[in-house]
Amino acid sequence: MPENPVYNAIIARRTIRKFLQKPVPKETLSKLINAARLAPSGGNRQPLDYMLIDDAALGAELFKHVRWAGYITPKGIPKSNEMPTAYIVVLEEKSVKSTSVAYDVGAAVQNIMLAAWEENIGCCWQGAIDRPKIREFFRIPADFEIDSVVSLGYKAEAPVVEDYKGSVKYWLDEAGVLHVPKLKLDEVLRWNKF
Ligand SMILES: Cc1cc2nc3c(=O)[nH]c(=O)nc-3n(C[C@H](O)[C@H](O)[C@H](O)COP(=O)(O)O)c2cc1C
């Protein structure tokens, strides 16, 4: 096993919006939900459920209700030969009382994305989604909130990190490579004093 696999996956992981048209085995998809289920949860209440869509026709319907890469639209939208091959709809069970659902979602989805990365699978976590349409099409009962969608598949792009230089907007270069600005370590780290 390579050294520091978790740290390396954290550093290397980027949002992926272009996918190989090769299905992800069901066993691998289940593994991602297993990673989510074991994430930390406030009060250990565990309010989250996951609807996994790997059927192509259902995926094509869901694709209509998710938004891609606001800063580079329409170029950031996957083309017909770059579509996600699976989707995870993150659901919150309202009857499970929790004061930390958003934190729980963050931890669970990050677990999904890191476990996926290790399998060469890229993810795009999407909050810009049409919840009423998704609810209607998949007949999601009213006692579940639709939080977000993770669109995923084997990676067909390799975005790169850039040092932040005044703008948080990611961009595509002439070769179609996605560049993602991130704040530098010394801009966010304060040792021993504010
Ligand atoms: C809560 C949340 C919601 C997001 N929603 C969307 C979305 O609706 N569509 C999209 O294309 N990307 C979405 N993203 C992905 C971000 O654009 C991406 O994380 C950011 O540009 C940084 O890139 P990185 O993930 O490669 O570090 C979302 C990310 C987070 C954390």
The ligand as an SDF file (V2000), in Angstrom:
LIG
                    3D

 31 33  0  0  0  0  0  0  0  0999 V2000
  -22.1090   22.0810   -0.9570 C   0  0  0  0  0  0  0  0  0  0  0  0
  -21.5590   22.0690   -2.3710 C   0  0  0  0  0  0  0  0  0  0  0  0
  -22.4120   22.2600   -3.4350 C   0  0  0  0  0  0  0  0  0  0  0  0
  -21.9250   22.2160   -4.7490 C   0  0  0  0  0  0  0  0  0  0  0  0
  -22.8100   22.3470   -5.7860 N   0  0  0  0  0  0  0  0  0  0  0  0
  -22.3570   22.2340   -7.0570 C   0  0  0  0  0  0  0  0  0  0  0  0
  -23.2740   22.2770   -8.1420 C   0  0  0  0  0  0  0  0  0  0  0  0
  -24.4820   22.4510   -7.9510 O   0  0  0  0  0  0  0  0  0  0  0  0
  -22.7920   22.1220   -9.4020 N   0  0  0  0  0  0  0  0  0  0  0  0
  -21.4510   21.9230   -9.6440 C   0  0  0  0  0  0  0  0  0  0  0  0
  -21.0740   21.7650  -10.8100 O   0  0  0  0  0  0  0  0  0  0  0  0
  -20.5480   21.8780   -8.6270 N   0  0  0  0  0  0  0  0  0  0  0  0
  -20.9680   22.0220   -7.3450 C   0  0  0  0  0  0  0  0  0  0  0  0
  -20.0780   21.9420   -6.3020 N   0  0  0  0  0  0  0  0  0  0  0  0
  -18.6360   21.6950   -6.5710 C   0  0  0  0  0  0  0  0  0  0  0  0
  -17.7910   22.9610   -6.3650 C   0  0  0  0  0  0  0  0  0  0  0  0
  -17.9360   23.8130   -7.4850 O   0  0  0  0  0  0  0  0  0  0  0  0
  -16.3220   22.5280   -6.1810 C   0  0  0  0  0  0  0  0  0  0  0  0
  -16.2020   21.7920   -5.0050 O   0  0  0  0  0  0  0  0  0  0  0  0
  -15.3870   23.7400   -6.1210 C   0  0  0  0  0  0  0  0  0  0  0  0
  -15.3400   24.3850   -7.3700 O   0  0  0  0  0  0  0  0  0  0  0  0
  -13.9690   23.3500   -5.7150 C   0  0  0  0  0  0  0  0  0  0  0  0
  -13.4550   22.3460   -6.5560 O   0  0  0  0  0  0  0  0  0  0  0  0
  -12.8780   21.0020   -5.9520 P   0  0  0  0  0  0  0  0  0  0  0  0
  -14.0600   20.1880   -5.4570 O   0  0  0  0  0  0  0  0  0  0  0  0
  -12.1780   20.3490   -7.1170 O   0  0  0  0  0  0  0  0  0  0  0  0
  -11.9540   21.3340   -4.8320 O   0  0  0  0  0  0  0  0  0  0  0  0
  -20.5430   21.9950   -4.9890 C   0  0  0  0  0  0  0  0  0  0  0  0
  -19.6800   21.8080   -3.8870 C   0  0  0  0  0  0  0  0  0  0  0  0
  -20.1830   21.8330   -2.6100 C   0  0  0  0  0  0  0  0  0  0  0  0
  -19.2440   21.6190   -1.4450 C   0  0  0  0  0  0  0  0  0  0  0  0
  1  2  1  0
  2  3  1  0
  2 30  2  0
  3  4  2  0
  4  5  1  0
  4 28  1  0
  5  6  2  0
  6  7  1  0
  6 13  1  0
  7  8  2  0
  7  9  1  0
  9 10  1  0
 10 11  2  0
 10 12  1  0
 12 13  2  0
 13 14  1  0
 14 15  1  0
 14 28  1  0
 15 16  1  0
 16 17  1  0
 16 18  1  0
 18 19  1  0
 18 20  1  0
 20 21  1  0
 20 22  1  0
 22 23  1  0
 23 24  1  0
 24 25  2  0
 24 26  1  0
 24 27  1  0
 28 29  2  0
 29 30  1  0
 30 31  1  0
M  END
$$$$
